[in-house]
Amino acid sequence: MIIYTPLYLELVLEGLEDMKEPKTRQVELDGVPLVIEDTGPGQGRVVKLISTNPRDYLRADLYPGTEIKFTQQWSKP
Amino acid sequence: MSEENRGNGKNDFPYPPDFEPDHGCDPFDPNAPVPQEPQPDKQNQSGMQNLKEFGTNNLPDGKSNIHCLTIIGQIEGHLVLPPQNKTTKYEHIIPQLVALEESKDIEGVLVVLNTVGGDVEAGLAISEMVAGLSKPTVAIVLGGGHSIGVPIAVAAKYSFIALTASMTIHPIRLNGLVIGVPQTYEYLDKMQDRVVRFVTQHSRINEATFREMMFRTGELARDIGTVLIGQEAVECGLIDEVGSVGHAVDKLKRLIRDKNQKQWEVQSVQ
């Protein structure tokens, strides 16, 4: 892992030790499997797409960082 | 509603009402259409949300045949960077490039760069993907295209740099604990060679000049290397032309037209 940047590394990596691993989970939205981070009840933020369809990655509404709202659906494990 | 649910006569429980109010639909009929809540206009809603959240407005729909790929901030690689960094995520950009190559609607890609570098592997991966696209590509460096932004800028078939934009060329460094100095040195040298090779293969600059710039002293306060601004990047052969977004889009459209014309000629010969 080499970071190649003219910025000072202490600036780039500041707070790296305090970073908590975000609580993520996998959901499916419109048939697109996503990894989301819960930000509150019924809402989350897209962390990344794990779809194998390249077209999904051009969808502006699923770009990482987008807030999404969803209704909880209970299903049998 | 079936008869047994309703009861047979007037004296059976539940007593039927003297008159049936007309609701327009039968609430007990499972096949009756469900009254729909008015749905907000999706397009309009996302526009409002963007306006509220980011202060930006959605442009009216109009399919463009070029796709704009923006590389901003740090190029984030295998390590998730702390949240004060603005990052471009390679795991999203790479499949996007696959989609662009495969898409029939998109005929050209405009790479807009304003980056301070980042992960070597991720940057080189994006560079290779951009260089490998069969569609016309034009890169434009605005603000800055530093370090690993340099190979991404030269990866496009034609590159522009804004008059005031800068590009920093400096050696690769390793942070953290170093075990085995000779091996680490070898490794770093190899990593650096990857960047140098890519840049010299995809631009007019020669290796000796690029390496000399990389190790020049006296230009940067805390590092060795060179800062190229606008015209200087063109003069040394790294970038093709000084220009702004208008020139870049114009060039891309011309490349698309040339490609389509060539295809048409090939077809007419056959």
Contacts between the chains, C-beta under 8 A, distances in Angstrom:
chain1	res1	chain2	res2	distance
A	1	B	77	6.8
A	1	B	78	5.7
A	1	B	79	5.5
A	1	B	119	6.9
A	1	B	121	7.9
A	2	B	119	7.1
A	2	B	120	4.6
A	2	B	121	7.7
A	2	B	172	5.9
A	2	B	173	7.8
A	2	B	174	6.3
A	2	B	188	7.8
A	2	B	191	5.9
A	3	B	74	7.8
A	3	B	77	7.9
A	3	B	79	7.9
A	3	B	117	7.5
A	3	B	118	6.2
A	3	B	119	6.1
A	3	B	120	7.8
A	3	B	175	7.0
A	4	B	117	5.0
A	4	B	118	6.9
A	4	B	119	7.5
A	4	B	120	5.0
A	4	B	123	7.0
A	4	B	147	4.4
A	4	B	148	4.7
A	4	B	172	5.2
A	4	B	173	7.7
A	4	B	195	7.5
A	5	B	74	6.7
A	5	B	116	5.1
A	5	B	117	3.6
A	5	B	118	6.0
A	5	B	146	6.7
A	5	B	147	5.2
A	5	B	148	7.5
A	6	B	116	6.4
A	6	B	117	6.6
A	6	B	146	4.9
A	6	B	147	5.9
A	6	B	168	4.3
A	6	B	170	6.3
A	6	B	220	7.6
A	6	B	223	7.0
A	6	B	225	7.8
A	7	B	74	8.0
A	7	B	116	5.2
A	7	B	117	7.6
A	8	B	222	7.4
A	9	B	173	7.9
A	9	B	175	5.1
A	12	B	74	6.7
A	12	B	81	6.6
A	12	B	82	7.8
A	12	B	85	6.2
A	13	B	81	7.5
A	13	B	82	6.7
A	13	B	175	7.6
A	14	B	82	6.1
A	14	B	84	6.6
A	15	B	82	4.1
A	15	B	83	7.5
A	15	B	84	6.8
A	16	B	81	7.7
A	16	B	82	5.3
A	19	B	80	7.4
A	19	B	82	5.8
A	19	B	83	7.8
A	48	B	89	7.2
A	48	B	91	5.8
A	48	B	92	6.7
A	49	B	92	6.9
A	49	B	95	7.6
A	51	B	95	8.0
A	54	B	95	5.0
A	54	B	96	7.4
A	54	B	98	4.2
A	54	B	99	3.6
A	54	B	102	6.0
A	55	B	99	5.4
A	55	B	103	7.7
A	56	B	95	7.9
A	57	B	92	6.1
A	57	B	95	4.2
A	57	B	96	4.5
A	57	B	98	7.8
A	57	B	99	5.5
A	58	B	67	7.8
A	58	B	96	6.1
A	58	B	99	5.0
A	58	B	100	7.6
A	58	B	103	7.6
A	61	B	46	6.8
A	63	B	92	7.3
A	64	B	89	5.8
A	64	B	92	5.7
A	67	B	53	7.6
